[in-house]
Amino acid sequence: MSNKLGTVVGLLVLLAGAAGTYILSRQRPPVEEASEVQVQTVVPVEVAQIRRMTLHDTLEAYGSVVPNPGTAGVAPASVSIDSPLDGIITEVHCFMGQEVQKGEVLFALYDQPAQLAVEQAQKAVTFARANFERQENLQKVQGTSAKLYLEAQQQLDNARNDLARAQAQWQLHQVMAPFDGRIMEVRARAGAAVASTGALARLTDLRRLVVKAGVPSRQADKLQLGQRVEIERSAVTAGGDASAPTSSLRVDYIDRQVDPNNDTVAVLVGLPADTPLCLGQLVRVRIVVAQYPDQLAVPEESVVTTLEGQTVVAIVQGDEAIPIPVKRGVSEDHWVQVEGQGLEPGLNVVTAGAYGLPGKTRVRVISH
């Protein structure tokens, strides 16, 4: 019995020791963890230098290549070839796409009565000339009176005038090209009856093309004749090549009447005779309306707006990027005019990576 009691007491002592050890371990103050090492972020950025350059203020508009519609002192480059009188078309001497010369016969109308009139007028001239020559010979020997001589001269003049009128009437039956150009459309066929002023064909001089663009009316007050123009082909028709020769292009005409359908003002830009642009092609027009020489400029992507709405550029000094408030001006070809304290040519500004940089951020330049 005493042995069992001793065993129980021993177990109790062991349990009490274990409990005490557990309690002491829970109450032991925790070992202090080593404080975290603060790591300063270094942002990789790309930079570019501030430049002094001439910038231009431009207006952009869209338009298309059309024949010159004709302005003061300039004839239209595309006309409808109309019949000068009622008649029957006997011959067609042109086809669509044909290059023709000024004065070339394009259509012939039935002209037998007109030919007969010309022949009769020629006979009358022959008779009147013979009579006048006889009177001239008689006058030399004083064999005729002044009255008969003058009457013969008047008859010859009248016959010649009648012949000229008959020939002019006959010429109306020959429809000719009024200038060099290309036949863009043929609307008549041989054997068809045609009324006076009826359309027979369309002739266009492809050496006299212009770009007709629409400038928003709110910007029309900036337009002036002679302003320099740059033209880019529309991506729809350029086949990926948006460039086009634009040397010496100028604003040739400004229509001061606003088109109520699209609230634009029409502008005409003359193209050189050897232009690669095609009739009907869509283009983008950039009109230079002002020039600003010797301006501080930075790449477009370096000018950012902070969360507070402030416009800044980040200047790199040593290994830090410092935001500088700026006022932006005109932009051209991804360069922006800026004004700000401490800005000068040659300073590096952050381009890629500029957005969201806090003040005095450590940076690592990865590309210039």
LUMTOR-920311 format. One record per residue (C-alpha): residue number from 1; residue in three letters; x, y, z. Coordinates in pm, 1 decimal. Each point is the difference from the previous one (the first is absolute). Last residue first. Layout:
(NUM,ala,(X,Y,Z))
...
This chain:
(368,his,(2018.8,5807.7,-7310.7))
(367,ser,(-56.4,-345.4,150.6))
(366,ile,(20.5,-185.3,331.1))
(365,val,(33.5,293.2,237.6))
(364,arg,(-37.4,-118.7,358.2))
(363,val,(-224.0,207.5,218.3))
(362,arg,(-27.6,109.2,360.0))
(361,thr,(-320.3,198.2,44.5))
(360,lys,(27.8,362.2,106.5))
(359,gly,(-374.9,69.5,4.5))
(358,pro,(-227.8,-289.8,-94.3))
(357,leu,(9.5,-154.1,-351.4))
(356,gly,(-352.2,-82.8,-120.3))
(355,tyr,(59.4,45.2,-373.5))
(354,ala,(359.4,55.4,-103.5))
(353,gly,(85.4,-364.2,-72.1))
(352,ala,(90.8,44.9,-365.3))
(351,thr,(94.4,368.2,-47.5))
(350,val,(196.8,132.9,295.8))
(349,val,(167.0,333.4,-68.9))
(348,asn,(371.3,54.7,-47.1))
(347,leu,(126.7,357.2,-7.8))
(346,gly,(172.4,101.9,-324.0))
(345,pro,(-201.0,314.0,-68.4))
(344,glu,(-129.4,184.0,307.5))
(343,leu,(-279.0,-35.5,253.9))
(342,gly,(59.5,158.7,338.5))
(341,gln,(-349.1,141.8,40.1))
(340,gly,(-249.6,-125.0,-255.6))
(339,glu,(-127.1,64.3,-353.4))
(338,val,(-66.1,-284.7,-242.2))
(337,gln,(-45.4,-42.1,-378.8))
(336,val,(-83.4,-359.1,-81.7))
(335,trp,(169.0,-244.8,-236.2))
(334,his,(-188.8,-304.0,-138.8))
(333,asp,(16.7,126.8,-362.8))
(332,glu,(-133.6,340.9,98.4))
(331,ser,(-142.4,136.8,323.3))
(330,val,(-103.4,349.1,103.6))
(329,gly,(21.7,113.0,361.2))
(328,arg,(47.6,-172.0,335.7))
(327,lys,(39.4,178.4,330.2))
(326,val,(236.5,-178.0,232.2))
(325,pro,(30.2,-118.2,359.6))
(324,ile,(334.9,-175.6,61.3))
(323,pro,(10.5,-356.5,135.3))
(322,ile,(343.3,-112.1,125.7))
(321,ala,(141.1,-332.0,-117.9))
(320,glu,(299.8,-113.3,204.0))
(319,asp,(323.4,-182.9,-80.2))
(318,gly,(196.8,311.7,-90.1))
(317,gln,(-257.9,256.7,-101.6))
(316,val,(-268.5,-132.3,-235.4))
(315,ile,(-277.2,253.8,-66.9))
(314,ala,(-355.7,-138.2,20.2))
(313,val,(-253.2,205.4,-197.9))
(312,val,(-314.7,137.2,158.1))
(311,thr,(-362.7,96.3,-59.8))
(310,gln,(-194.2,19.5,326.8))
(309,gly,(-340.5,-165.8,34.0))
(308,glu,(48.6,-123.8,357.7))
(307,leu,(35.8,-355.7,-128.0))
(306,thr,(290.5,125.9,-209.6))
(305,thr,(-18.5,90.1,-368.8))
(304,val,(283.9,-109.9,-226.7))
(303,val,(235.4,161.1,-253.7))
(302,ser,(282.5,-242.9,-81.3))
(301,glu,(-211.7,-189.3,-254.2))
(300,glu,(-19.1,299.8,-234.9))
(299,pro,(376.8,32.4,-27.2))
(298,val,(137.6,330.6,130.5))
(297,ala,(22.5,347.5,-155.9))
(296,leu,(150.1,335.4,92.0))
(295,gln,(-86.2,241.0,-283.1))
(294,asp,(234.1,180.6,-241.1))
(293,pro,(-254.7,67.4,-276.6))
(292,tyr,(-381.3,-7.7,32.1))
(291,gln,(-181.1,-24.5,-334.9))
(290,ala,(-374.7,42.2,-61.2))
(289,val,(-281.2,-131.6,-226.5))
(288,val,(171.8,-307.8,-149.3))
(287,ile,(-276.8,-199.1,-168.7))
(286,arg,(3.9,-378.5,47.0))
(285,val,(-218.8,-187.7,-248.7))
(284,arg,(-96.7,-366.0,23.6))
(283,val,(-73.8,-172.0,-328.7))
(282,leu,(-270.2,-204.0,-172.4))
(281,gln,(62.2,-83.7,-366.4))
(280,gly,(-268.7,100.6,-251.1))
(279,leu,(246.1,74.3,-282.0))
(278,cys,(333.6,-154.8,86.2))
(277,leu,(296.0,138.3,192.9))
(276,pro,(339.9,-57.1,-157.7))
(275,thr,(16.7,370.6,-94.8))
(274,asp,(174.9,72.7,-331.4))
(273,ala,(-205.5,310.6,-83.7))
(272,pro,(59.4,142.9,345.1))
(271,leu,(-298.3,19.9,237.1))
(270,gly,(-204.5,310.4,83.1))
(269,val,(-156.6,19.9,346.0))
(268,leu,(-366.7,102.9,15.6))
(267,val,(-172.9,74.1,332.7))
(266,ala,(-369.8,-51.1,71.5))
(265,val,(-138.0,132.2,329.4))
(264,thr,(-164.7,-248.2,233.3))
(263,asp,(-323.0,-27.1,200.0))
(262,asn,(-82.0,-349.1,-138.0))
(261,asn,(-331.6,43.4,-185.0))
(260,pro,(-15.3,377.9,46.6))
(259,asp,(307.6,51.7,-223.6))
(258,val,(144.5,331.1,115.6))
(257,gln,(61.3,269.1,-262.6))
(256,arg,(344.9,156.5,18.3))
(255,asp,(130.3,-235.1,-267.7))
(254,ile,(377.5,18.2,26.6))
(253,tyr,(217.1,-41.6,-310.8))
(252,asp,(363.9,-70.5,-83.8))
(251,val,(130.1,-126.1,336.1))
(250,arg,(358.2,-97.6,-77.0))
(249,leu,(205.9,-304.0,-96.2))
(248,ser,(364.6,82.8,-62.5))
(247,ser,(125.6,-353.7,71.4))
(246,thr,(-268.7,-246.7,110.7))
(245,pro,(119.2,-329.7,-146.1))
(244,ala,(-208.2,-277.7,159.2))
(243,ser,(51.0,-217.2,304.7))
(242,ala,(-267.5,-226.5,145.6))
(241,asp,(139.1,-324.1,-141.8))
(240,gly,(-218.2,-276.3,147.2))
(239,gly,(-189.7,-64.2,-320.9))
(238,ala,(-73.9,369.5,-36.2))
(237,thr,(-371.1,-36.8,-62.5))
(236,val,(-151.1,-71.3,340.9))
(235,ala,(301.4,137.0,186.2))
(234,ser,(-88.0,339.8,-144.9))
(233,arg,(285.6,164.1,-182.4))
(232,glu,(180.5,274.5,184.4))
(231,ile,(14.8,360.5,-114.2))
(230,glu,(197.3,295.7,131.0))
(229,val,(-113.9,355.1,-71.5))
(228,arg,(174.3,336.2,20.2))
(227,gln,(-229.1,303.4,26.5))
(226,gly,(-37.3,190.4,-327.7))
(225,leu,(-354.1,123.4,59.9))
(224,gln,(-86.3,36.5,366.6))
(223,leu,(-184.3,-219.2,249.3))
(222,lys,(-2.7,71.7,373.6))
(221,asp,(-355.8,140.4,-6.8))
(220,ala,(-121.0,-335.1,-137.8))
(219,gln,(69.3,-181.0,327.0))
(218,arg,(-356.3,1.8,136.6))
(217,ser,(-123.8,-77.8,-353.4))
(216,pro,(162.6,-342.6,3.9))
(215,val,(233.0,-32.5,-303.6))
(214,gly,(-132.0,-206.1,-294.1))
(213,ala,(252.6,-108.3,-259.5))
(212,lys,(7.4,16.6,-379.6))
(211,val,(336.2,-120.9,-125.1))
(210,val,(75.0,122.6,-348.9))
(209,leu,(61.4,-154.1,-341.1))
(208,arg,(114.4,178.8,-312.6))
(207,arg,(217.0,-252.6,-181.8))
(206,leu,(-294.6,-239.6,-12.6))
(205,asp,(-178.2,224.1,-253.5))
(204,thr,(-349.4,-148.3,-3.8))
(203,leu,(-247.7,-54.5,-287.5))
(202,arg,(-353.9,-129.0,51.8))
(201,ala,(-209.0,-131.1,-289.4))
(200,leu,(-310.7,61.0,-213.4))
(199,ala,(-225.1,207.2,227.6))
(198,gly,(-299.3,160.1,-174.9))
(197,thr,(40.8,374.8,-41.7))
(196,ser,(-215.6,-12.1,-318.4))
(195,ala,(-180.6,-330.4,-21.8))
(194,val,(153.1,-327.4,-112.0))
(193,ala,(-128.1,-276.4,-222.8))
(192,ala,(200.1,-321.2,14.9))
(191,gly,(151.9,-154.1,-312.4))
(190,ala,(352.9,-17.4,141.8))
(189,arg,(13.4,-16.2,376.8))
(188,ala,(-13.4,253.4,281.4))
(187,arg,(101.1,13.1,367.3))
(186,val,(375.3,-46.6,-14.1))
(185,glu,(178.7,49.1,334.4))
(184,met,(343.4,98.7,128.1))
(183,ile,(147.6,109.9,-334.5))
(182,arg,(345.8,125.1,90.8))
(181,gly,(137.0,347.3,-56.6))
(180,asp,(125.0,266.5,-237.1))
(179,phe,(-249.3,283.2,-43.1))
(178,pro,(-336.1,87.6,-163.6))
(177,ala,(-28.9,-346.1,-163.1))
(176,met,(-203.8,22.6,-319.1))
(175,val,(-362.6,-63.8,-99.6))
(174,gln,(-21.7,20.0,-381.7))
(173,his,(-357.9,89.8,-96.2))
(172,leu,(59.6,349.2,136.8))
(171,gln,(267.7,39.3,-268.4))
(170,trp,(-276.5,2.3,-264.5))
(169,gln,(-155.6,306.5,158.2))
(168,ala,(337.5,172.0,5.1))
(167,gln,(53.7,-93.0,-366.7))
(166,ala,(-338.6,141.2,-93.4))
(165,arg,(69.2,321.1,192.6))
(164,ala,(341.7,41.9,-165.1))
(163,leu,(-151.1,-65.0,-343.7))
(162,asp,(-268.8,262.3,57.3))
(161,asn,(267.2,249.6,104.7))
(160,arg,(201.2,-74.0,-317.1))
(159,ala,(-308.1,46.2,-213.8))
(158,asn,(-76.9,332.7,170.0))
(157,asp,(354.9,127.2,-58.6))
(156,leu,(-12.4,-105.4,-365.2))
(155,gln,(-336.8,170.7,-53.3))
(154,gln,(131.3,318.3,163.5))
(153,gln,(305.1,4.1,-234.3))
(152,ala,(-221.9,-48.1,-302.9))
(151,glu,(-226.3,284.4,114.7))
(150,leu,(302.1,223.6,57.4))
(149,tyr,(126.0,-59.1,-357.8))
(148,leu,(-344.6,52.2,-147.0))
(147,lys,(-32.6,333.1,179.9))
(146,ala,(350.4,113.5,-90.7))
(145,ser,(-91.7,-36.3,-366.5))
(144,thr,(162.8,-233.2,-245.4))
(143,gly,(237.2,12.2,-296.6))
(142,gln,(250.0,240.1,150.2))
(141,val,(287.1,-212.9,-124.4))
(140,lys,(98.9,-107.0,349.9))
(139,gln,(-366.0,-0.1,104.0))
(138,leu,(-77.3,-267.6,-255.7))
(137,asn,(258.4,-232.9,154.6))
(136,glu,(-138.6,56.1,348.7))
(135,gln,(-356.8,-52.4,-123.0))
(134,arg,(101.5,-334.5,-147.6))
(133,glu,(169.5,-95.1,328.5))
(132,phe,(-317.8,87.0,187.5))
(131,asn,(-215.7,-216.2,-225.1))
(130,ala,(239.0,-295.5,33.1))
(129,arg,(6.8,41.5,377.4))
(128,ala,(-381.3,10.3,19.0))
(127,phe,(-32.4,-321.4,-201.9))
(126,thr,(257.4,-187.5,207.2))
(125,val,(-152.0,127.6,325.8))
(124,ala,(-344.6,-115.6,-109.3))
(123,lys,(139.5,-341.2,-87.6))
(122,gln,(160.6,-24.5,346.7))
(121,ala,(-331.8,95.8,164.3))
(120,gln,(-178.8,-273.6,-194.2))
(119,glu,(259.5,-256.4,111.9))
(118,val,(-24.9,113.2,362.8))
(117,ala,(-379.9,-26.6,-3.5))
(116,leu,(22.4,-347.1,-150.0))
(115,gln,(240.3,-101.4,280.3))
(114,ala,(-243.5,131.8,262.0))
(113,pro,(-286.1,-199.4,-153.6))
(112,gln,(220.1,-315.3,4.6))
(111,asp,(117.9,44.6,359.3))
(110,tyr,(-112.3,-299.7,208.6))
(109,leu,(202.5,42.8,320.8))
(108,ala,(366.2,-94.7,54.6))
(107,phe,(150.6,-70.7,341.4))
(106,leu,(347.6,29.1,157.8))
(105,val,(185.6,213.0,-252.3))
(104,glu,(339.7,109.5,136.8))
(103,gly,(21.3,375.2,57.9))
(102,lys,(195.4,-30.4,325.8))
(101,gln,(166.9,-338.9,18.0))
(100,val,(-144.3,-329.6,122.7))
(99,glu,(110.3,-268.6,246.4))
(98,gln,(-249.2,-287.9,-9.2))
(97,gly,(-121.3,-144.9,330.5))
(96,met,(-359.0,-44.5,-118.0))
(95,phe,(-27.7,-1.9,-376.9))
(94,cys,(14.7,260.7,-274.9))
(93,his,(-78.4,42.4,-371.8))
(92,val,(-376.9,-55.5,2.2))
(91,glu,(-162.0,47.9,-340.2))
(90,thr,(-350.5,68.2,-137.1))
(89,ile,(-164.5,155.2,304.1))
(88,ile,(-339.0,135.5,-105.7))
(87,gly,(-95.5,359.3,63.4))
(86,asp,(-104.7,282.1,229.9))
(85,leu,(273.4,254.8,62.3))
(84,pro,(325.4,72.1,187.9))
(83,ser,(17.3,-353.0,141.1))
(82,asp,(165.6,-2.1,341.6))
(81,ile,(348.6,-102.4,114.1))
(80,ser,(-24.8,25.9,379.7))
(79,val,(298.9,169.5,152.9))
(78,ser,(287.5,-79.3,236.0))
(77,ala,(299.9,223.8,65.0))
(76,pro,(-215.5,307.8,58.5))
(75,ala,(151.0,324.4,-130.9))
(74,val,(219.5,212.1,229.2))
(73,gly,(-22.5,382.1,3.4))
(72,ala,(-210.3,6.6,316.1))
(71,thr,(-67.7,-362.1,93.9))
(70,gly,(-57.2,-321.2,-192.8))
(69,pro,(-110.5,-337.4,133.9))
(68,asn,(359.4,-130.3,-7.3))
(67,pro,(-51.8,-372.0,-46.3))
(66,val,(-42.0,-187.1,329.3))
(65,val,(228.4,-164.8,257.2))
(64,ser,(-176.4,-52.3,331.4))
(63,gly,(-25.2,164.8,338.8))
(62,tyr,(75.4,-29.5,367.5))
(61,ala,(103.6,279.1,234.1))
(60,glu,(279.7,87.2,237.6))
(59,leu,(92.4,352.1,106.7))
(58,thr,(358.7,75.3,91.3))
(57,asp,(208.5,198.4,246.6))
(56,his,(365.2,-31.5,-89.0))
(55,leu,(307.0,-60.7,211.0))
(54,thr,(353.1,127.5,-48.8))
(53,met,(250.3,-169.1,228.6))
(52,arg,(192.4,26.5,325.1))
(51,arg,(37.5,-342.2,153.6))
(50,ile,(-47.4,-172.2,335.6))
(49,gln,(184.0,-330.0,2.7))
(48,ala,(-155.8,-345.2,8.5))
(47,val,(-39.7,-260.8,272.2))
(46,glu,(-105.1,-361.2,53.6))
(45,val,(-80.6,-124.6,346.8))
(44,pro,(75.3,-282.4,242.5))
(43,val,(-140.3,80.4,347.0))
(42,val,(216.0,-58.4,307.9))
(41,thr,(-202.3,-81.6,310.3))
(40,gln,(162.4,59.6,342.5))
(39,val,(19.9,-313.7,215.0))
(38,gln,(-71.8,34.8,376.8))
(37,val,(161.7,-284.2,193.9))
(36,glu,(-260.8,-176.1,210.8))
(35,ser,(56.6,5.4,374.8))
(34,ala,(141.5,-321.5,146.5))
(33,glu,(-264.9,-179.4,189.3))
(32,glu,(-8.2,50.5,375.4))
(31,val,(-12.7,-333.6,189.3))
(30,pro,(-332.7,-29.9,170.5))
(29,pro,(-23.7,53.5,380.2))
(28,arg,(-33.9,-327.8,193.7))
(27,gln,(-359.5,-34.8,137.0))
(26,arg,(-93.1,-284.0,-230.5))
(25,ser,(317.6,-194.6,85.3))
(24,leu,(-61.5,46.6,371.9))
(23,ile,(-350.4,-137.4,-31.5))
(22,tyr,(120.6,-303.3,-196.1))
(21,thr,(276.9,-72.6,254.4))
(20,gly,(-246.8,28.1,283.0))
(19,ala,(-238.1,-241.2,-164.4))
(18,ala,(278.1,-249.9,-59.2))
(17,gly,(107.8,25.0,359.5))
(16,ala,(-356.7,-44.2,127.4))
(15,leu,(-44.9,-306.3,-219.7))
(14,leu,(323.0,-153.2,132.2))
(13,val,(-101.4,66.3,360.4))
(12,leu,(-342.2,-153.4,-62.5))
(11,leu,(159.5,-307.1,-153.3))
(10,gly,(225.2,-40.2,301.3))
(9,val,(-291.8,31.0,239.9))
(8,val,(-184.8,-270.5,-188.6))
(7,thr,(300.9,-231.0,12.3))
(6,gly,(48.5,59.5,365.7))
(5,leu,(-361.4,-83.8,72.7))
(4,lys,(32.9,-319.6,-199.6))
(3,asn,(307.3,-101.0,199.9))
(2,ser,(-169.8,78.8,332.3))
(1,met,(-282.1,-236.5,-91.0))
